[in-house]
Amino acid sequence: MSSGAPRRRLLMSWSGGKDSALALLTLASQPDVEIVGLLTSVTRGYDRVSIHGVRRGLLEAQAAALQLPLTEILLDPECSNDAYEAAFFDAVAGARATHGAIEGIAFGDLFLEDVRQYRERLLAGTGLAPLFPLWGEPTGALAARCITLGIEARLVCVDTTQLAPTFAGRLYDHALLADLPPSVDPCGERGEFHTFVADGPGFRERVTYTVGEIVRRGDRFVYCDLLPAQPNVKHPRASHRADGEATAGAAEVLPSR
């Protein structure tokens, strides 16, 4: 390809976790691709990344460190699929108005066929191509690559029906991979856990934070609340739904390990 050839202008679907970071890094190495911005679901009222439960301030810090503009898909706490899709299309229209031509959206999905098919149906007829730069790669190899590349991640949400709650708050490293039970995918692709990335290739600077409370919401999900590292700022106690959108029971703060 000649140096003057136009590049494909893409949005990166960004959860803030390790798979998003690895997919972004993979695309950044391709000379025919230009990532014009990040696209992230945020739950109104809680000001947290949907599902992951990470505070909006840390999401914004990631975008600043990556030097990529952020477009938010704004969701209500009780969010139907139709409402999600309406918010998704509103956000994409906003991104197009801001960035101009966009040819596709890249996702960090690894092997779940139903998720991929849903995204393909969602983008059908929009003029946006869905891209899956990590698709089909062995997840054990992806996990090892993530760590070898220096992607610094921490588990922020654990589904206790699949993984012990004591994994919440742990760094995503070789020790953690060794401790995962055989039933758990090393990348957490079946929703066993979700992560927050603070540093890695492409970050201009590390996102600094402190580890807050470990909180159980309802009878299923346990969160590690990460606090933006700002001096003399008091943070409210953890406040988010069990799955980012669905109603949860009362919170239980778990003892520190």
C-alpha positions in Angstrom: 0.0 0.0 0.0 1.3 3.4 -0.9 1.8 5.9 1.9 -0.8 8.2 0.3 -3.6 5.6 0.3 -6.6 6.5 2.4 -6.9 4.7 5.7 -10.1 3.1 7.1 -11.5 5.4 9.8 -12.9 3.4 12.7 -14.4 3.8 16.1 -13.1 1.4 18.8 -15.8 -0.1 21.0 -14.1 0.5 24.4 -15.1 -1.2 27.6 -11.9 0.0 29.3 -10.8 -3.6 29.8 -7.8 -5.7 28.5 -9.5 -7.1 25.4 -10.4 -3.6 24.2 -6.9 -2.5 24.9 -5.4 -5.5 23.0 -7.8 -5.0 20.0 -6.9 -1.3 19.9 -3.2 -2.1 19.9 -3.7 -4.7 17.2 -5.5 -2.2 15.0 -2.9 0.6 15.7 -0.2 -1.6 14.1 -2.1 -1.7 10.8 -1.0 1.1 8.5 -4.4 1.1 6.7 -6.4 1.9 9.9 -7.1 5.2 11.7 -8.8 5.0 15.0 -10.8 8.2 15.3 -12.3 7.7 18.8 -13.6 5.4 21.5 -17.2 4.4 22.0 -18.3 3.3 25.5 -21.6 2.6 27.3 -22.1 4.6 30.5 -25.0 4.2 32.9 -26.7 7.5 33.8 -27.0 8.3 37.5 -24.2 6.0 38.4 -21.7 7.6 36.1 -20.0 4.3 35.6 -19.1 2.1 32.6 -21.9 -0.3 32.1 -21.3 -3.8 33.2 -17.7 -3.1 34.4 -18.8 -0.6 37.1 -15.7 1.7 36.6 -16.2 5.4 37.4 -16.5 7.8 34.5 -13.5 9.8 35.7 -11.3 6.8 35.1 -12.8 6.2 31.7 -12.1 9.8 30.8 -8.5 9.4 32.1 -8.0 6.4 29.8 -9.2 8.4 26.8 -6.9 11.2 27.7 -3.9 8.9 28.1 -4.7 7.2 24.8 -5.2 10.7 23.2 -8.5 9.5 21.6 -11.8 11.4 21.9 -14.6 9.6 23.8 -18.2 9.1 22.7 -20.6 7.8 25.3 -23.6 5.6 24.8 -25.8 6.9 27.6 -28.0 4.3 29.2 -30.6 4.4 31.9 -30.2 2.0 34.8 -33.2 0.0 33.7 -32.3 -0.4 30.0 -34.2 -2.5 27.5 -32.6 -3.8 24.4 -34.6 -1.4 22.3 -33.4 1.5 24.5 -29.8 0.3 24.2 -30.0 0.2 20.4 -31.6 3.7 20.3 -28.8 5.1 22.5 -26.2 3.3 20.4 -27.4 4.8 17.2 -27.7 8.3 18.8 -24.1 8.0 20.0 -22.8 6.8 16.5 -24.6 9.7 14.9 -22.9 12.1 17.3 -19.5 10.5 16.5 -20.1 10.9 12.8 -21.1 14.6 13.3 -17.9 15.1 15.3 -15.4 13.0 13.3 -16.9 13.0 9.8 -16.7 9.8 7.8 -16.5 6.6 9.8 -16.3 3.3 8.0 -16.6 0.8 10.8 -16.6 -0.1 14.5 -14.0 -2.5 16.0 -14.9 -4.8 18.9 -12.8 -6.8 21.3 -14.9 -10.0 21.1 -13.0 -13.3 21.0 -15.2 -16.3 20.3 -18.9 -15.9 21.3 -20.8 -16.4 18.1 -24.1 -15.0 19.4 -22.4 -11.7 20.4 -20.7 -11.3 17.1 -23.9 -12.0 15.2 -25.8 -9.5 17.3 -23.2 -6.8 16.5 -23.3 -7.7 12.8 -27.1 -7.3 12.8 -26.9 -4.1 14.7 -24.6 -2.5 12.1 -26.4 -4.0 9.1 -27.6 -1.1 6.9 -25.7 1.6 8.7 -22.8 1.8 6.3 -20.5 0.7 9.2 -18.5 -2.5 9.0 -18.0 -4.5 12.2 -14.4 -5.6 12.8 -13.1 -8.2 15.2 -9.3 -8.0 15.2 -8.9 -10.7 17.9 -11.5 -13.1 16.7 -10.7 -16.8 16.9 -7.3 -16.4 18.5 -6.7 -18.9 21.4 -7.6 -17.1 24.5 -4.7 -18.6 26.5 -2.3 -17.1 24.0 -4.1 -13.8 24.1 -3.9 -13.7 27.9 -0.2 -14.3 27.8 0.3 -11.7 25.1 -1.6 -9.1 27.1 0.7 -9.5 30.1 3.9 -9.8 28.0 3.0 -6.5 26.2 2.8 -4.7 29.5 -1.0 -4.1 29.5 -1.7 -3.4 33.2 -5.1 -4.6 34.1 -7.1 -5.3 37.3 -10.2 -7.3 37.9 -13.1 -4.9 38.7 -16.1 -7.2 38.4 -16.4 -10.9 39.1 -19.5 -13.1 38.4 -19.5 -15.3 41.5 -21.5 -18.0 39.8 -18.4 -18.7 37.7 -15.5 -17.4 39.8 -14.7 -17.0 43.5 -15.3 -13.4 44.8 -11.7 -13.3 46.1 -10.5 -12.6 42.6 -12.1 -9.2 42.5 -9.4 -6.5 42.8 -6.6 -8.8 41.7 -4.1 -7.7 39.1 -4.3 -9.6 35.8 -1.0 -11.3 35.8 0.6 -14.7 35.4 -0.2 -15.5 39.0 -3.8 -14.9 38.5 -3.9 -17.0 35.3 -2.3 -19.8 37.2 -5.0 -19.6 39.9 -8.0 -19.6 37.6 -10.0 -22.8 37.7 -10.1 -24.8 34.4 -13.7 -23.9 33.8 -12.9 -20.2 33.6 -11.7 -18.7 30.3 -8.3 -17.0 30.8 -9.7 -13.9 29.1 -13.1 -14.0 30.9 -14.9 -14.1 27.6 -18.0 -15.8 29.0 -18.4 -12.9 31.5 -16.5 -14.6 34.3 -14.7 -11.3 35.1 -14.1 -7.8 33.7 -11.0 -5.7 33.9 -9.8 -2.1 33.9 -6.6 -1.1 32.1 -4.4 1.5 33.6 -1.4 1.4 31.3 0.1 -0.3 28.3 1.4 0.4 24.8 -0.3 3.4 23.3 -0.9 5.1 26.7 0.8 8.5 26.9 0.9 8.1 30.7 -0.3 5.6 33.3 -3.8 6.2 34.7 -3.3 6.5 38.4 -5.9 5.2 40.9 -6.3 3.7 44.3 -8.1 0.4 45.1 -11.3 1.1 47.1 -14.0 -1.2 48.5 -14.8 -4.7 47.4 -18.6 -4.6 47.1 -21.1 -7.4 46.5 -24.3 -6.4 44.7 -27.2 -8.8 44.9 -26.4 -12.5 45.0 -24.1 -12.6 41.9 -21.7 -9.9 41.2 -18.7 -8.6 43.2 -17.0 -5.3 42.3 -13.7 -3.7 43.1 -14.3 0.0 43.3 -11.3 1.9 41.8 -10.9 5.6 42.8 -9.2 8.2 40.6 -6.0 9.3 42.4 -6.7 12.9 43.1 -5.4 14.6 46.2 -7.8 15.9 48.9 -10.9 14.5 47.0 -13.4 12.5 48.9 -15.2 9.8 46.8 -18.7 8.6 47.5 -19.1 5.0 48.4 -19.5 2.5 45.6 -22.8 2.9 43.8 -23.7 0.9 40.8 -26.0 -1.9 39.7 -25.0 -5.5 39.8 -24.7 -5.8 36.1 -24.4 -2.2 35.1 -28.1 -2.0 34.2 -30.3 -4.5 35.9 -31.7 -3.9 39.4 -29.5 -5.2 42.2 -30.1 -5.8 45.9 -28.5 -4.0 48.7 -24.7 -3.6 48.7 -22.5 -5.6 51.0 -19.0 -4.3 51.6 -16.7 -7.3 51.8 -13.7 -7.4 54.1 -10.3 -6.6 52.6 -8.1 -9.5 51.9 
